Structure formats: structure tokens, C-alpha cells
Amino acid sequence: MAGQGRGAARRAGVCSAVALLALAGCGAPPPDSASREIQSMLDRRARALLARDEAAYAVGLDTSLAPAALKEFDHLAEVPLGSWDYRVKDVDRTGRDRATVRAELGYRVSGYDSGPVTTERVLDLIERDGRWYVTADRPGADAAQQLWQQGDVEAVRGARSLVLGVGQPEERLRAIAAAADRAVPAVSAAWPSPWAGRVVVLVPASLDAMGGLLGAPGASYRGIAAVTTGEVRGGPDAPADRVIVNPEAYGVLGAFGQQIVLTHETTHVATRAATSPATPVWLSEGFADWAAYRGTGRTAAQAAPELRRAVRAGDLPAALPDDKAFAFGGDADALARAYEGAWLACELIAERWGEEKLTEFYRAVGAHPSREGAVEKALHEVLGTTPEDFTAAWRAHLGARLG
């Protein structure tokens, strides 16, 4: 993630849905008959959606919900779904013929997602003549909206990307797909470890709609060109990553800035399996910027203007930025300086120790069982240095590059 025209990475505990494989009918069924019947009804609903059978989909809908639910059914027409599953987690009987259900929805985009995106849904149901019907379907308490709930989804396929947009001109979606297609090989060159080699990009209609997809006020992301959602170190069955574009901030960037944003965000997708709670934000964000700027010929003065101003004013940072320095909604200039300093830390490693050592360092930090000691151990074992010496080298690097 980034302010001042860069993207944003949403990290574990701040973003993303629960990393559970949501396969309809997997595991033991809930013990009471109502739960089993409701699970069966939702299984039929999922099969009908995948088959694009509107009549079968409507069977389980109460007439009060049918118009809105069938509109969402239509919104999904262009999305190439590979799976769509519900798993009933809790049934609260609120009366003789009524129930409120907490269910996990998992869906996968065919050809792009190795694991599902998962989100919690709360459904209200009514029983009539021995059958259950859905009267309401809404996100769970901490769940965000899904793109199809915001309007008709238009899908544009790139060579290495899928762009799903709502309320956007097709030519804009195609331009984003082209930039995402260029990002993928650039990221693979910077991160040689195996990864999917493809990316799914969501483009909502507005800043507020972006906030809806992230379960936060849109104003929190003003000036943030894009974010990446995903489960840090969630394993092969973790929720799939999504790059979500802020159409307002992204739209004011030039072609170069837009490419940097999508390459930065695609780097987060590629490095996801090697990123863990042990990884400090400066490393994940700095590496993503390093990968995005790599080979572009951009100088430090051009790519780090806020930090350059601070260094020239004699305000050389004493330490690498901590996680709080990357929080949304604060001082935009301070946020920019945090990203710029993180990028230059990774550039230092690549220049002094080599690019292979940088990626080895990244993996070593993420492989540590906890945050405590992770960077220190990797500095010693991979780079043969200490935190104190590395910080001193980084500060000297800032002075040389920006002074």
C-alpha cells in the first residue's frame, strides 16, 4: 500500500477474511435437522448459481427477497466462477418457523484462484410447509461487501490478469488489465520463487464503493491508489488475493505511476506465501516498492521526494519505520516518508548484498515463528550483520542518495 500515488498492502489482522476452506457439505453435518435442511437448501442454491439456473436459484428465496437476490444473480453473470459454497456455522431459532443463520461463503474464480475467497454471511429464513426460504442475506458483523453487490460486474481478461469492474468504462478496465499483465513478469523477475503468475483486480465505481469492499469508510483510503487483500501465511487453502483499485486516486496518476501501483500490489500477491506475522511492514512494503521501481531508471530523488526534503532539512530518521508509521488516515507526508525509507532499505540490501540475498532475507524473516527476533536472526544469518550496523548503513545510504 502507499499514499502519494502508491498502492497499499493490507496485512494480517488488518484485512482479509478467515482462512478456512469453504466446501459445501464438507465435514460432519450440524446435528439438528433444521441445520441439515438449511445446509441442503444452500447447497442447492450454490449449484444453481454455478449453473446459471435462475429458476432453480429462485426456489429457495422468499418473495420479499427475490427481486434483490435475482438482481445480484444477474450482476454475477460475467464472473467466471469455479466454485461457490456455503458452510453453515450456526443456526439460531428465533421462533417456531424462523431462524437466523451464520454461514461462511467461499467462492473461487476459475483459472485464477487456487483457494477460495471466504466471507461470512448472515441469512434470515422462514419455514413454510416444511421448506426453508431466505428472507434476508447480508454480510457478517466484520465482513465487507462483495463487488457484485455494488452493481453489474464487467469482466476483462488479460493475458495474466482478470479485471472485474463496476460502473467503469470498458476501455479503462482494459488499460488496467494491460498494466497488470506487464506487472506480472516484472514481479516474477524480482521474486523468482514460484507463485501463481496471475492477478485478479477489482475496480469499484468510487472511493466509497472501495471502502465498502474493505469494510471501512472510503475516506480512510483517500489518496491510496490501490490495496491488496489476502491472508498472510494462510497456506494453500487461504483466501485468494485481490488487488482493489481506488478509481479516484489511481485515475489521477500518469501511466508510469499507475504501472508502479499495479506492480507494487502484484508483488504482494507473489510474496504472500513468504509473508507472515513475523514480517515487519517496512520489509513487505519496501520490497514491493523495490520490485516496482526495479529496472525503471527512477532515481531516489524522484521516487522519494518527501524523505529527500526531510534529509536535506537535516531530519535524517534515526531508525527504520515501525508498523504504526504505515497506518492509514494520518499525516500523508509522514506516510510517504515511511514507504520511501522502507524502499531504500531494500534497495540497500539489493545493492550491497545482492538481489538474491534480498529475497533470501525476505523469506528468512517470514519463516521465523514470531516477530520477536525475526529481523535480527535474518540479518545475522543471511546478511552477516547486526541491527545496529544495518541501521547505520541505511542512514548512510539515505544521506548518500538523498542528501
Disulfide bonds with the S-S distance in Angstrom:
none
